[in-house]
């Protein structure tokens, strides 16, 4: 039986891996908000209505897949499962968008290099948006998982510090520290590549 209290993420994940239905119910209740928010943010960035019925379908499918395919057993850092869930939920939203667009024979292009995208002219000496995003993704992938998640939520999803703090259940000051540290690392690495 899963020990009480159920505050410990690692213990909760371990119990879910062992197919403890009570622990799974607690896991779903605890993380449904984070999953829904991650899906909504990713759908919004892709130009879809985050309140559409698809968002709930994505959440349900993701949770069913995590349980049925024992995906929690593959999570390396079980103490910070929230980071893994947020990234996985965002990826599930993208996969869903790609499937929907493929059904209509449309191509998924989350980033646009056209000058009309933001009303700005393209400077041939500057990296295009896609290149910058690819470099950003590589740099973020090298960050510790929680730091990477927080900087993505802030810079890519436009979430405020308080929203991130509430979503991850950490103090706002901690979010601020993570973002400050991550931005400094991003600046240094982009600068080294001549993208300052």
Beta strands, then each sheet from edge to edge (+ up, - down):
end
